[in-house]
Amino acid sequence: MSNTAPFLLPIDTSTPTENSFEFDHEKIMVFNNKISICSTCENCNEKNNIPHCNLKDLPLTVIVETQSCPIGKW
């Protein structure tokens, strides 16, 4: 898997928008950090163009939001 998948780009909160007050910036920073770590992990691959964790057989976005890293990287 490449280190930068276009569908997993970090969420940009640096440019204010009319709805930017709705962002939980700390949560987004944590999410972006976890996705960055996962996307370079040897246990990450793609299934149907969606990055997955081989160890949990789930999409990275699901793991990052609801679970912990199975090998303790975060």
Biopython code that builds the backbone (N, CA, C, O; Angstrom):
import numpy as np
from Bio.PDB.StructureBuilder import StructureBuilder

atoms = [
    (1, "MET", "N", (0.848, -1.178, 0.000)),
    (1, "MET", "CA", (0.000, 0.000, 0.000)),
    (1, "MET", "C", (0.886, 1.231, 0.000)),
    (1, "MET", "O", (1.920, 1.264, 0.667)),
    (2, "SER", "N", (0.484, 2.226, -0.738)),
    (2, "SER", "CA", (1.274, 3.446, -0.769)),
    (2, "SER", "C", (1.124, 4.200, 0.544)),
    (2, "SER", "O", (0.179, 3.980, 1.301)),
    (3, "ASN", "N", (2.075, 5.092, 0.799)),
    (3, "ASN", "CA", (2.034, 5.864, 2.038)),
    (3, "ASN", "C", (0.966, 6.941, 2.029)),
    (3, "ASN", "O", (0.557, 7.414, 3.089)),
    (4, "THR", "N", (0.509, 7.333, 0.852)),
    (4, "THR", "CA", (-0.529, 8.358, 0.791)),
    (4, "THR", "C", (-1.642, 7.894, -0.129)),
    (4, "THR", "O", (-1.526, 7.985, -1.351)),
    (5, "ALA", "N", (-2.696, 7.408, 0.446)),
    (5, "ALA", "CA", (-3.863, 7.013, -0.327)),
    (5, "ALA", "C", (-4.786, 8.224, -0.449)),
    (5, "ALA", "O", (-5.076, 8.864, 0.562)),
    (6, "PRO", "N", (-5.253, 8.556, -1.645)),
    (6, "PRO", "CA", (-6.040, 9.770, -1.815)),
    (6, "PRO", "C", (-7.327, 9.792, -1.009)),
    (6, "PRO", "O", (-7.837, 10.868, -0.699)),
    (7, "PHE", "N", (-7.861, 8.634, -0.663)),
    (7, "PHE", "CA", (-9.110, 8.602, 0.082)),
    (7, "PHE", "C", (-8.866, 8.621, 1.581)),
    (7, "PHE", "O", (-9.821, 8.551, 2.354)),
    (8, "LEU", "N", (-7.623, 8.714, 2.010)),
    (8, "LEU", "CA", (-7.310, 8.801, 3.429)),
    (8, "LEU", "C", (-6.432, 10.009, 3.721)),
    (8, "LEU", "O", (-5.601, 9.978, 4.628)),
    (9, "LEU", "N", (-6.617, 11.043, 2.968)),
    (9, "LEU", "CA", (-5.867, 12.255, 3.249)),
    (9, "LEU", "C", (-6.329, 12.832, 4.576)),
    (9, "LEU", "O", (-7.506, 12.724, 4.920)),
    (10, "PRO", "N", (-5.432, 13.435, 5.318)),
    (10, "PRO", "CA", (-5.840, 14.052, 6.585)),
    (10, "PRO", "C", (-6.918, 15.104, 6.369)),
    (10, "PRO", "O", (-6.971, 15.750, 5.323)),
    (11, "ILE", "N", (-7.752, 15.262, 7.344)),
    (11, "ILE", "CA", (-8.793, 16.281, 7.299)),
    (11, "ILE", "C", (-8.146, 17.626, 7.574)),
    (11, "ILE", "O", (-7.491, 17.816, 8.599)),
    (12, "ASP", "N", (-8.333, 18.550, 6.655)),
    (12, "ASP", "CA", (-7.726, 19.880, 6.798)),
    (12, "ASP", "C", (-8.663, 20.784, 7.580)),
    (12, "ASP", "O", (-9.772, 21.079, 7.134)),
    (13, "THR", "N", (-8.219, 21.218, 8.733)),
    (13, "THR", "CA", (-9.022, 22.139, 9.542)),
    (13, "THR", "C", (-8.366, 23.508, 9.640)),
    (13, "THR", "O", (-8.817, 24.360, 10.405)),
    (14, "SER", "N", (-7.304, 23.725, 8.869)),
    (14, "SER", "CA", (-6.568, 24.985, 8.965)),
    (14, "SER", "C", (-7.285, 26.146, 8.283)),
    (14, "SER", "O", (-7.084, 27.300, 8.659)),
    (15, "THR", "N", (-8.112, 25.857, 7.294)),
    (15, "THR", "CA", (-8.845, 26.899, 6.597)),
    (15, "THR", "C", (-10.264, 26.958, 7.150)),
    (15, "THR", "O", (-11.038, 26.018, 6.965)),
    (16, "PRO", "N", (-10.609, 28.037, 7.818)),
    (16, "PRO", "CA", (-11.954, 28.131, 8.396)),
    (16, "PRO", "C", (-13.041, 28.095, 7.325)),
    (16, "PRO", "O", (-12.889, 28.665, 6.245)),
    (17, "THR", "N", (-14.116, 27.428, 7.641)),
    (17, "THR", "CA", (-15.293, 27.411, 6.780)),
    (17, "THR", "C", (-16.489, 27.804, 7.634)),
    (17, "THR", "O", (-16.377, 27.952, 8.851)),
    (18, "GLU", "N", (-17.605, 27.965, 6.999)),
    (18, "GLU", "CA", (-18.787, 28.366, 7.763)),
    (18, "GLU", "C", (-19.198, 27.310, 8.780)),
    (18, "GLU", "O", (-19.877, 27.628, 9.756)),
    (19, "ASN", "N", (-18.796, 26.050, 8.566)),
    (19, "ASN", "CA", (-19.154, 24.976, 9.501)),
    (19, "ASN", "C", (-17.977, 24.538, 10.370)),
    (19, "ASN", "O", (-18.079, 23.531, 11.072)),
    (20, "SER", "N", (-16.869, 25.268, 10.339)),
    (20, "SER", "CA", (-15.669, 24.824, 11.049)),
    (20, "SER", "C", (-15.879, 24.755, 12.555)),
    (20, "SER", "O", (-15.164, 24.024, 13.240)),
    (21, "PHE", "N", (-16.842, 25.500, 13.084)),
    (21, "PHE", "CA", (-17.095, 25.440, 14.519)),
    (21, "PHE", "C", (-17.584, 24.065, 14.956)),
    (21, "PHE", "O", (-17.534, 23.740, 16.142)),
    (22, "GLU", "N", (-18.057, 23.252, 14.008)),
    (22, "GLU", "CA", (-18.568, 21.929, 14.324)),
    (22, "GLU", "C", (-17.459, 20.886, 14.453)),
    (22, "GLU", "O", (-17.707, 19.786, 14.946)),
    (23, "PHE", "N", (-16.249, 21.211, 14.021)),
    (23, "PHE", "CA", (-15.140, 20.272, 14.081)),
    (23, "PHE", "C", (-14.629, 20.122, 15.503)),
    (23, "PHE", "O", (-14.493, 21.109, 16.226)),
    (24, "ASP", "N", (-14.352, 18.910, 15.897)),
    (24, "ASP", "CA", (-13.632, 18.649, 17.140)),
    (24, "ASP", "C", (-12.174, 18.488, 16.720)),
    (24, "ASP", "O", (-11.747, 17.396, 16.345)),
    (25, "HIS", "N", (-11.416, 19.577, 16.786)),
    (25, "HIS", "CA", (-10.057, 19.597, 16.252)),
    (25, "HIS", "C", (-9.155, 18.562, 16.903)),
    (25, "HIS", "O", (-8.329, 17.957, 16.218)),
    (26, "GLU", "N", (-9.286, 18.343, 18.182)),
    (26, "GLU", "CA", (-8.456, 17.346, 18.853)),
    (26, "GLU", "C", (-8.771, 15.944, 18.334)),
    (26, "GLU", "O", (-7.859, 15.154, 18.091)),
    (27, "LYS", "N", (-10.035, 15.636, 18.167)),
    (27, "LYS", "CA", (-10.427, 14.328, 17.647)),
    (27, "LYS", "C", (-9.913, 14.125, 16.228)),
    (27, "LYS", "O", (-9.473, 13.029, 15.879)),
    (28, "ILE", "N", (-9.964, 15.163, 15.414)),
    (28, "ILE", "CA", (-9.466, 15.078, 14.042)),
    (28, "ILE", "C", (-7.960, 14.867, 14.025)),
    (28, "ILE", "O", (-7.456, 14.080, 13.224)),
    (29, "MET", "N", (-7.238, 15.553, 14.890)),
    (29, "MET", "CA", (-5.779, 15.382, 14.962)),
    (29, "MET", "C", (-5.426, 13.944, 15.351)),
    (29, "MET", "O", (-4.514, 13.354, 14.771)),
    (30, "VAL", "N", (-6.137, 13.380, 16.322)),
    (30, "VAL", "CA", (-5.897, 11.998, 16.742)),
    (30, "VAL", "C", (-6.216, 11.043, 15.600)),
    (30, "VAL", "O", (-5.446, 10.120, 15.334)),
    (31, "PHE", "N", (-7.344, 11.251, 14.919)),
    (31, "PHE", "CA", (-7.731, 10.421, 13.785)),
    (31, "PHE", "C", (-6.661, 10.467, 12.703)),
    (31, "PHE", "O", (-6.228, 9.423, 12.214)),
    (32, "ASN", "N", (-6.230, 11.667, 12.326)),
    (32, "ASN", "CA", (-5.212, 11.826, 11.286)),
    (32, "ASN", "C", (-3.910, 11.129, 11.672)),
    (32, "ASN", "O", (-3.275, 10.497, 10.827)),
    (33, "ASN", "N", (-3.509, 11.236, 12.922)),
    (33, "ASN", "CA", (-2.287, 10.595, 13.392)),
    (33, "ASN", "C", (-2.397, 9.073, 13.298)),
    (33, "ASN", "O", (-1.469, 8.408, 12.835)),
    (34, "LYS", "N", (-3.519, 8.529, 13.732)),
    (34, "LYS", "CA", (-3.706, 7.071, 13.673)),
    (34, "LYS", "C", (-3.729, 6.575, 12.234)),
    (34, "LYS", "O", (-3.125, 5.546, 11.932)),
    (35, "ILE", "N", (-4.414, 7.284, 11.343)),
    (35, "ILE", "CA", (-4.462, 6.895, 9.928)),
    (35, "ILE", "C", (-3.066, 6.939, 9.322)),
    (35, "ILE", "O", (-2.705, 6.062, 8.537)),
    (36, "SER", "N", (-2.285, 7.939, 9.674)),
    (36, "SER", "CA", (-0.921, 8.050, 9.177)),
    (36, "SER", "C", (-0.082, 6.852, 9.607)),
    (36, "SER", "O", (0.664, 6.291, 8.806)),
    (37, "ILE", "N", (-0.206, 6.468, 10.859)),
    (37, "ILE", "CA", (0.521, 5.307, 11.378)),
    (37, "ILE", "C", (0.059, 4.035, 10.670)),
    (37, "ILE", "O", (0.881, 3.229, 10.236)),
    (38, "CYS", "N", (-1.244, 3.861, 10.554)),
    (38, "CYS", "CA", (-1.792, 2.656, 9.916)),
    (38, "CYS", "C", (-1.386, 2.541, 8.447)),
    (38, "CYS", "O", (-1.074, 1.451, 7.968)),
    (39, "SER", "N", (-1.392, 3.658, 7.744)),
    (39, "SER", "CA", (-1.136, 3.595, 6.310)),
    (39, "SER", "C", (0.286, 3.158, 5.972)),
    (39, "SER", "O", (0.555, 2.760, 4.839)),
    (40, "THR", "N", (1.194, 3.225, 6.937)),
    (40, "THR", "CA", (2.564, 2.767, 6.700)),
    (40, "THR", "C", (2.844, 1.415, 7.351)),
    (40, "THR", "O", (3.970, 0.922, 7.291)),
    (41, "CYS", "N", (1.844, 0.819, 7.965)),
    (41, "CYS", "CA", (2.012, -0.449, 8.685)),
    (41, "CYS", "C", (2.085, -1.626, 7.717)),
    (41, "CYS", "O", (1.410, -1.640, 6.688)),
    (42, "GLU", "N", (2.896, -2.595, 8.054)),
    (42, "GLU", "CA", (3.042, -3.794, 7.234)),
    (42, "GLU", "C", (1.779, -4.659, 7.226)),
    (42, "GLU", "O", (1.639, -5.536, 6.374)),
    (43, "ASN", "N", (0.867, -4.422, 8.157)),
    (43, "ASN", "CA", (-0.378, -5.196, 8.227)),
    (43, "ASN", "C", (-1.537, -4.511, 7.515)),
    (43, "ASN", "O", (-2.685, -4.937, 7.640)),
    (44, "CYS", "N", (-1.242, -3.461, 6.777)),
    (44, "CYS", "CA", (-2.276, -2.714, 6.067)),
    (44, "CYS", "C", (-2.233, -3.076, 4.585)),
    (44, "CYS", "O", (-1.162, -3.115, 3.979)),
    (45, "ASN", "N", (-3.395, -3.338, 4.013)),
    (45, "ASN", "CA", (-3.496, -3.544, 2.576)),
    (45, "ASN", "C", (-4.828, -2.985, 2.098)),
    (45, "ASN", "O", (-5.588, -2.424, 2.888)),
    (46, "GLU", "N", (-5.112, -3.135, 0.818)),
    (46, "GLU", "CA", (-6.360, -2.624, 0.264)),
    (46, "GLU", "C", (-7.266, -3.778, -0.140)),
    (46, "GLU", "O", (-6.818, -4.784, -0.690)),
    (47, "LYS", "N", (-8.532, -3.608, 0.143)),
    (47, "LYS", "CA", (-9.574, -4.516, -0.330)),
    (47, "LYS", "C", (-10.625, -3.656, -0.989)),
    (47, "LYS", "O", (-11.219, -2.786, -0.352)),
    (48, "ASN", "N", (-10.854, -3.896, -2.259)),
    (48, "ASN", "CA", (-11.820, -3.097, -3.015)),
    (48, "ASN", "C", (-11.514, -1.602, -2.923)),
    (48, "ASN", "O", (-12.423, -0.785, -2.776)),
    (49, "ASN", "N", (-10.249, -1.255, -3.010)),
    (49, "ASN", "CA", (-9.784, 0.143, -2.949)),
    (49, "ASN", "C", (-10.016, 0.819, -1.605)),
    (49, "ASN", "O", (-10.025, 2.047, -1.524)),
    (50, "ILE", "N", (-10.203, 0.039, -0.560)),
    (50, "ILE", "CA", (-10.389, 0.580, 0.789)),
    (50, "ILE", "C", (-9.285, 0.019, 1.674)),
    (50, "ILE", "O", (-9.138, -1.200, 1.758)),
    (51, "PRO", "N", (-8.506, 0.866, 2.334)),
    (51, "PRO", "CA", (-7.444, 0.378, 3.210)),
    (51, "PRO", "C", (-8.008, -0.448, 4.373)),
    (51, "PRO", "O", (-8.932, -0.023, 5.066)),
    (52, "HIS", "N", (-7.438, -1.619, 4.562)),
    (52, "HIS", "CA", (-7.871, -2.540, 5.609)),
    (52, "HIS", "C", (-6.695, -2.948, 6.488)),
    (52, "HIS", "O", (-5.541, -2.936, 6.062)),
    (53, "CYS", "N", (-7.017, -3.303, 7.710)),
    (53, "CYS", "CA", (-6.053, -3.929, 8.607)),
    (53, "CYS", "C", (-6.170, -5.432, 8.411)),
    (53, "CYS", "O", (-7.251, -5.994, 8.586)),
    (54, "ASN", "N", (-5.076, -6.091, 8.052)),
    (54, "ASN", "CA", (-5.098, -7.538, 7.853)),
    (54, "ASN", "C", (-5.393, -8.292, 9.145)),
    (54, "ASN", "O", (-5.994, -9.365, 9.112)),
    (55, "LEU", "N", (-4.980, -7.745, 10.270)),
    (55, "LEU", "CA", (-5.139, -8.450, 11.535)),
    (55, "LEU", "C", (-6.572, -8.433, 12.045)),
    (55, "LEU", "O", (-7.004, -9.385, 12.695)),
    (56, "LYS", "N", (-7.306, -7.381, 11.765)),
    (56, "LYS", "CA", (-8.697, -7.285, 12.222)),
    (56, "LYS", "C", (-9.690, -7.463, 11.086)),
    (56, "LYS", "O", (-10.890, -7.592, 11.328)),
    (57, "ASP", "N", (-9.205, -7.470, 9.842)),
    (57, "ASP", "CA", (-10.025, -7.589, 8.649)),
    (57, "ASP", "C", (-11.161, -6.566, 8.637)),
    (57, "ASP", "O", (-12.313, -6.880, 8.335)),
    (58, "LEU", "N", (-10.790, -5.336, 8.979)),
    (58, "LEU", "CA", (-11.732, -4.219, 8.986)),
    (58, "LEU", "C", (-11.097, -3.020, 8.287)),
    (58, "LEU", "O", (-9.872, -2.906, 8.243)),
    (59, "PRO", "N", (-11.926, -2.123, 7.739)),
    (59, "PRO", "CA", (-11.376, -0.896, 7.165)),
    (59, "PRO", "C", (-10.668, -0.073, 8.237)),
    (59, "PRO", "O", (-11.082, -0.055, 9.396)),
    (60, "LEU", "N", (-9.597, 0.606, 7.837)),
    (60, "LEU", "CA", (-8.836, 1.415, 8.790)),
    (60, "LEU", "C", (-9.703, 2.444, 9.488)),
    (60, "LEU", "O", (-9.548, 2.674, 10.688)),
    (61, "THR", "N", (-10.609, 3.064, 8.756)),
    (61, "THR", "CA", (-11.433, 4.101, 9.376)),
    (61, "THR", "C", (-12.286, 3.548, 10.508)),
    (61, "THR", "O", (-12.530, 4.247, 11.492)),
    (62, "VAL", "N", (-12.741, 2.311, 10.388)),
    (62, "VAL", "CA", (-13.538, 1.685, 11.452)),
    (62, "VAL", "C", (-12.660, 1.412, 12.667)),
    (62, "VAL", "O", (-13.059, 1.688, 13.798)),
    (63, "ILE", "N", (-11.483, 0.879, 12.441)),
    (63, "ILE", "CA", (-10.579, 0.568, 13.546)),
    (63, "ILE", "C", (-10.169, 1.833, 14.279)),
    (63, "ILE", "O", (-10.196, 1.883, 15.508)),
    (64, "VAL", "N", (-9.790, 2.850, 13.524)),
    (64, "VAL", "CA", (-9.323, 4.108, 14.122)),
    (64, "VAL", "C", (-10.424, 4.748, 14.972)),
    (64, "VAL", "O", (-10.140, 5.312, 16.029)),
    (65, "GLU", "N", (-11.652, 4.665, 14.526)),
    (65, "GLU", "CA", (-12.765, 5.297, 15.239)),
    (65, "GLU", "C", (-13.266, 4.484, 16.425)),
    (65, "GLU", "O", (-13.713, 5.064, 17.414)),
    (66, "THR", "N", (-13.204, 3.153, 16.351)),
    (66, "THR", "CA", (-13.915, 2.346, 17.348)),
    (66, "THR", "C", (-13.070, 1.346, 18.112)),
    (66, "THR", "O", (-13.556, 0.752, 19.075)),
    (67, "GLN", "N", (-11.822, 1.138, 17.716)),
    (67, "GLN", "CA", (-11.035, 0.071, 18.323)),
    (67, "GLN", "C", (-9.627, 0.561, 18.647)),
    (67, "GLN", "O", (-9.318, 1.745, 18.515)),
    (68, "SER", "N", (-8.794, -0.364, 19.069)),
    (68, "SER", "CA", (-7.389, -0.046, 19.307)),
    (68, "SER", "C", (-6.526, -0.809, 18.317)),
    (68, "SER", "O", (-6.965, -1.801, 17.735)),
    (69, "CYS", "N", (-5.306, -0.347, 18.128)),
    (69, "CYS", "CA", (-4.385, -1.021, 17.218)),
    (69, "CYS", "C", (-4.079, -2.412, 17.757)),
    (69, "CYS", "O", (-3.717, -2.554, 18.925)),
    (70, "PRO", "N", (-4.219, -3.446, 16.919)),
    (70, "PRO", "CA", (-3.987, -4.810, 17.396)),
    (70, "PRO", "C", (-2.526, -5.108, 17.760)),
    (70, "PRO", "O", (-2.253, -6.093, 18.446)),
    (71, "ILE", "N", (-1.589, -4.271, 17.309)),
    (71, "ILE", "CA", (-0.191, -4.501, 17.675)),
    (71, "ILE", "C", (0.379, -3.354, 18.509)),
    (71, "ILE", "O", (1.591, -3.253, 18.699)),
    (72, "GLY", "N", (-0.503, -2.499, 18.999)),
    (72, "GLY", "CA", (-0.108, -1.464, 19.961)),
    (72, "GLY", "C", (0.663, -0.274, 19.410)),
    (72, "GLY", "O", (1.413, 0.368, 20.146)),
    (73, "LYS", "N", (0.492, 0.031, 18.128)),
    (73, "LYS", "CA", (1.198, 1.189, 17.562)),
    (73, "LYS", "C", (0.582, 2.504, 18.008)),
    (73, "LYS", "O", (1.249, 3.538, 17.959)),
    (74, "TRP", "N", (-0.674, 2.494, 18.442)),
    (74, "TRP", "CA", (-1.345, 3.676, 18.966)),
    (74, "TRP", "C", (-2.407, 3.261, 19.948)),
    (74, "TRP", "O", (-3.096, 4.112, 20.510)),
]
sb = StructureBuilder()
sb.init_structure("model")
sb.init_model(0)
sb.init_chain("A")
sb.init_seg("    ")
for serial, (resi, resn, name, xyz) in enumerate(atoms, 1):
    if name == "N":
        sb.init_residue(resn, " ", resi, " ")
    sb.init_atom(name, np.array(xyz, "f"), 0.0, 1.0, " ", f" {name:<3s}", serial, name[0])
structure = sb.get_structure()
